[in-house]
Amino acid sequence: MPNIVKPKKIEKEMNFLDHLEELRWHLVRSVLSVTIIGIGVFSAKTFVFENIIFGPKKDWFPTYRFFCSLGENICFNPPTFDLITREMGEQFFVHLKVSFWLALIVAFPYIFWEFWRFIKPGLYEKEQKAASGIVVICSLLFLSGVLFGYFVIAPFAITFLANYQVGVDAITSPTLSSYVGYLTMFTIPTGIVFQLPIVVYFLAKIGLVTAEFMRQYRRHAVIIILVLAAIITPPDVITQFLIGVPIFILYEISIIIAKRTQKNNQADS
């Protein structure tokens, strides 16, 4: 009988304490990267707030200029409103929060690379080859989602929310904390949602999701996408449409990925 050679793992086996020690250093390096970038962001306070954080509320923002260049009928600009602070130290703590979130976004590729370095030795050689390029793909999808939320969702959402009125006696004067909170909600969750193709790939790899299943429940997926878009964005039809369409496109791409993964699984078996 021919000898059946089982796939071998690349690295030697480690015990539980070795894994904990290895994980600890990966976490230390990840936290250190966020800390270093966060310090740099914190030091560039004026540039960060005037050009990045407050950008979507200013007329020169690229999104407003782009739509206005297409014609007067679709041209729109954000309303003028002041950001106020109601608590002592609010500006300082918001500054810390902004520095952390921006550092996390910038350091995401490195953090995911550290995560991949930790789990990669536990995979077989064929599994490592199948997941080659995952760090680059996940990083590009996440950053694309964040940029999409920043340049597309945020301008429409801020314009809608700042213009919305229930009466002449109600004046829109949002706090700095609420503004930053909404801006964070428009960007980071969108970056996470854009990881859908990667999630589907791994679910299809282990046989939990198939292309036929995703096609069969496409209508249900549309409803879930609309609900998700309503959660991420304010109750504005245009903004929900802007986030819903890319997610649906990612869903269709995920079907193709699931189909190809199924074929690879069948070929391997």
N, C-alpha and C positions, 0 to 999 in steps of 0.2 A: 504494500500500500504506500502511496506517496505520502511523504511527510507534509503535514499541514502546518505551515508557519503562521503563527499568530502575529498580528501587527504589534510592533514594539514601540514603547514610548521613548521619546527622545532623551529625557532626563532620567536620572536614577530616582528611585523611590525615596521619599522623605517621610519621617514620622510626624505625628501631630504637632509636636512642639516646634519642629523645624518649619512646618507650614505657618504656624503662628508667628514665628520670628521673621519669616520671609514676608508675610502679610504686613507685619508691623513696619518694616522698612519701606514697603511700597506706599503705605499710608503716610508715613513720615515725609517721604519725598513729595507726595501729592499735596499734602498740607503746606509744605515748605514752598512749593511752586505758587500756590494760591497766595500765600503770605507775601512773597517777594513781589509778585505782580500787583497785589493789593496795595502794598506800600507805594509802588510807583504810581498807581492810579490815584491814591489818596494825595500824593504830593502834587499831582497835576490838577488840582481842584478847579481852577478857573477854566482851563481848556475842556475838562471833562463835562462840567455842568453847562457851560455856555454853548458848546458845540455838539455835545452828544445827548445829554439828558434833556436840556431845554430846546434842542433842535426841532422836534416835532411840533412845537407850539409857535414857531417863527415862520415868517413868510418866505425866507430864503431856503427853506428845507427842500431838498431835491424832489420829493414827491409832489409838492405843490407846484413847483416850477415845471415839472414834466407834464402834469395834467393841464396846466394853463397854456403850455406851448402847443397843445393839441387843439385848442379852441376855447372860445368863451363859454360854450354850453356846458362843458365839463370842468371848467376852471373853478377851483375852490381854494380858500385860504382859512387858516385857523382864526377863531375869534380872539380878540385881545382880552386877556385875563391875567390877574396877578396871583401869584402863589404866596400864601401867608403861612406863618407858623404860630401855633397857639400854645405850645409848651416850651418850657425852658430846655435848651439843649436839643431841640428837635432837628435843627440844621446839622448839628454835629453828628447825631446818631443816623440821620439820613445819609450824610456823607460817608459814614462807616459802612452802611448798608449798600450804597452804590458801589463803593470800592470793592466790597466782597463779591457782589454779583458780577461785576465786570471782570474781576480777576478770575472768577469761576468760569465765565464764558471763554476768556482768552486761554485759560489753562486747560480747558476741556480736552483738547487733543493729547496733551501730555498725561493728564489724569487717566484717560482711557487707555493710553499706551502702557501705563504702569499696571492697570487692571489686567490688560491682555498679557503682559509679561508674567503675571502671577498665575493665570489659569492655563497659559499655553503649555507649560511642561506636563500638565496632566492630560493633555490630548495626544491621541495617536498621530503618527506622521501624516496619514491621509486626511485626518480632521484638521490638522494645522494647514495643510495645503488648501483645503476647501475654504478655510476662513482667512486665507491670505488677503491682505489689503483691507481687512475689516476696520483697522484703526483709522485709515484715511477715509474710508467710506462713511463711517459713523461720524467722524469729525466734520466732514463736508455736509452731511445731512443736518447735523445739529446746528452748525453755523449758518447754513442756508435757511433753516427755520427761524433762527434768531433774527437774521437780517430781513427776512420776509415779514416777520412780526413788527420789526422796527420801522421799515420803510413803507410798508403797505397797510398793515392793520392799525398801527399807532396813529398815523395822521387822520385816517377816516374816523377812528373811534374817538380821538381827542376832539375833533371838529364836531362830531355828533353830540358828545356828552357836554362839551362846553357851551354849545348853542341851545341845548335843550332847556326849556323853561316851562314852569307850571303857572307862572303869573308874574306881573310886573314887580311885585314886592320881593321876589326871590332873585338875588344877585349871585352869580357864579363867582365864588372866590375860594377855590379849592386849596386845601393845605398842601404844603410841600410833600408831606408824607404820603397823602392819598395819590398825588400825581405820580410819584415814583413807584408806588405800589401798583397802580394801573399799568404803567409803562413796563414794569417787570412782568406783570400778568400777560401782556401782549407779546412778549418776546420769548422768555425761557420755556413756558409750556409749549409754545409752537415749535421750538427746537426739539423738544422731547417727542411731540407728535410726529415730527418728520422722520423719526426712527422706525416708523411702521414697516418699511421694506425689510429692515434687518430683523425685526421681531418675527415677521412672517417667514423669513428664510430659516431661522432656527426652529420655529414650530413645524415647518414643513420637513426639515431635516430629521426630526424625531418622529414624524408621522402624525402629529396632532392636528395639522391643517393641510388641506389639499386644495388644489385649484378648483376642483368641482364643487367643493364645499363653499368656497368664497364666491363662486359664480351663483350658486343656488341661493345664497343669502345676501346677494348684492343689494336688493331693495331694503332689507333690514339694515345693512351697512350704511346706506344713504341716510336713513333716519337717525342712526347713531352718530353719523358725521355731523348732521344738522344740529343735534343736541349738543355735541361736543363743541361745535362752532359757537353755539349760543352761550355756552359756559365760558369759553375763552374770551369772546367778544361781547360788547354791549348789545342791547336789543335793537340793533340797526341792521336792516335787511341787507344793505350793500356790504357792510363789513362782514356779516355772516357768510355772504356769498363769496367774498374774497378769500376767506379762510377755508370755506367748505370745498371749493373747486380744487385747490391744490391737494387737499387731503384725499378727495375722491380720485384724483389722478394718481396719487401714491398708492391708493388701494388697487387700482387697475394694474399698476406696475408690480404690485405685490402678487397679484394673480399670476402674472408671467413668471415671476421669480419662483413661486410655489410650483408651477408646472415644470420648470426646468429642474428644480430640486428633486421633484418626484422622478423624473427621467434619470437623473444621476443616481438616485437611491436604487432604482430598478436595475440600472446597469451594474452597480456595485454588488447587488445581491445575486 
